[in-house]
Every structure is written in C-alpha cells, then in structure tokens.
Amino acid sequence: MHNAGRILGNALMRFEARVMELMVQAGHAQTRLPHVNLTRHLDREGTRITVLARRANMTNAAMTELIDQCEELGLVIRVADPLDRRARIVHFTEEGEAWLAAFARALKRAERELVDELGEAPAALLLGALAEYAGVVASIGREDGAT
C-alpha cells in the first residue's frame, strides 16, 4: 500500500516547484517558498504579526524573520496598529500587490497543467476530495469554535 502522506507531500512539492519556476520566468526569482508561507496568510487589508504566525503555525520570531526578508524584497511593510501602537500590522506594498498578481497567474497556470496532465474528470475528483478532506482538517483549529 502507498503512504498517503508521502504521496501528498510529493505532489505538493512538484506543484509548488512548478509555481516557483513560473515565478522565476515572470521575473520574481528573488522569492522562495517560505515567503509564500507569509503571503498566503496575509489579508489584503493587512494582518498582525501574531495572527500571521498563528495561521502559519510558526513562532512569532520565525514569522518576523520571514517578514524581514519580504520587507527587504519590497513585498510588505509593517505599520503601527492604530488600535495598539505596540503591535505591528503587515501590509502588501504596491510591489507586493504586483507580486501577488504574478503569483495568481503562476498558480492558475500550474493548476491548468495539472488538469491537462490528469484529465478534467480525474482532476475534479481529486481536487474535490482533497478540498473536502482539508475542510475537515481546517475546522479543527477554528477560532470561533465552529466545525
């Protein structure tokens, strides 16, 4: 029998590698997969560092390091939280918004390639089943207690 975790992990590595290859082709060679871990949890209106860390299942220190790197790349900026001046909110910069648009295009292309390789029906079945499975897992950590 196959190890489901290994299969899922290998599929994710292949998919993410393709997305990052497309990002390089789009002129964004400076970003790496860990940077995506920050951007995937960052709300368009900005997000507190502590919330980013919790969403990414990282320590505040590790998230701050990613923010430092993305800030150096010009993708994000930290500003004082108007509700608590001690806290910082991370926002996309204009350059970060452009990066996000390029990432969305790369993601769509990689998804299209996946569907083309597997076929429409098998890809729909696979992605639907994985979405259902991930939804069950995601409900475990909900802050509002809903499932």
N, C-alpha and C positions, 0 to 999 in steps of 0.2 A: 504494500500500500504506500502511496505517496504521502509525504509530510506536507500537510496543508500550509503550515507556517512558512516552510521553505519555498513552496510554490508561489504563495502570495508575495513573499519577500523578493523573490527573483523577478516576478512580474513587475513589482513596483520599481525595483532597481532599473530594469530595462526601460520602463515607461519614463521614469524621471531622467535617466541618461539621455533619452531621445529629446525630451523637453529642453534640457540644458544644452544639448547640441544645437537645437534650433535657436536657442537664445544667443549662442555664440555666433551663429550665422546672421542673426539680426543685429549684431554689434554690441552685445551685452556679455562679453567674455569675462568681465570682472566679477560677476555674481556667481555664487556657489549654492549648492543645495541647502546648506544651513541658513543662508539668507532667505530662502523661500520659506523656511520654518517661521521666520519672523513675519514676512509679508502675508502669509496665509492666515495669520491670526489678527492682523491689523485692520481695524474697521476704517472705512473711508473717512469718517469724521474724527478719527484719532482714538487711541486706546492707551490707558495707563500701563506702565511697565509691569506692575504686579499682575494685572489681568492678562497681559501677553504671556508672561511666564507661566501662569496657571493654565491657560489654554494650550500652551505648547508642552506642558508637563516638564518644565525646566525650572531651575532655580532662578531667582531674580538676578544673581550675579552672572549666570550663563546667558540669560536674555539680554542683560545690559551689554555684555561683550558683543553679541550679535547686533544690537542697536548701534554700538560704537562703530562696528565695521560698515553697517549700512549707511550710517551718517557720514562716514568718511567717503563712501562711494557717491554720496549726494542723493540717496534714495529717500531718506527720512530725516526728520528734525524733531528735537524734543522741545516742548514748551511747558511753562508752568501751568498746572491745573488751576483754573480760575476758582474752583471750589476748595482747593487746598494747595496753597503756594509751595508747600514742601514736596508735593508729588509732581511727577512729570507725565505729560501725555505725548505720545509719539504720533506724528502725522507723516503722511507721504508728502514729499516735495513735488514740485512740478516735474522734475526729472524722474522721481519715483512713480508718478502717475503715468509717465510715458513708458517706464519700465514695466509697469503693471499691464498696460495695453499690449506691449510686446509679449509679455508672458501669457496673456489670454490668447493671443494669436498662436503662440507656440503650443499651448495646451490643446487648443482646438485641432491643430494640425496633427499632433501626436494621437489624439483621440480618433481622428478620421483614419489615420494609418492603422490603428488597432482594429477598427471596424472593417477596414478594407482587407486586412490580413485574416481576421477570424470569420468574416461574413456578417451580414446585418443581423440575422436571427440569432446566431450563437453569441454575438457581442451583446445584443439586447438582453438575452437571457442571463449571461454572465454579469453584466453591469447591474441589472435589476436585482439579481440575487445578492450581489455584494452590497448594494445600497440598502437592502433590507437587513442584511447581517450587520452592517456598520451602524445603521439606525438603532438597532438593539444595543450595541456596544456604546454608542454615543449617549443613550438615555441613562446609562449608569451614573455618569458624572454630572447630571444636570443640576444647576444651582437652585432651580425653583422646585425641585423635588418631583417634578412630573416625570412620567415614563413614556 
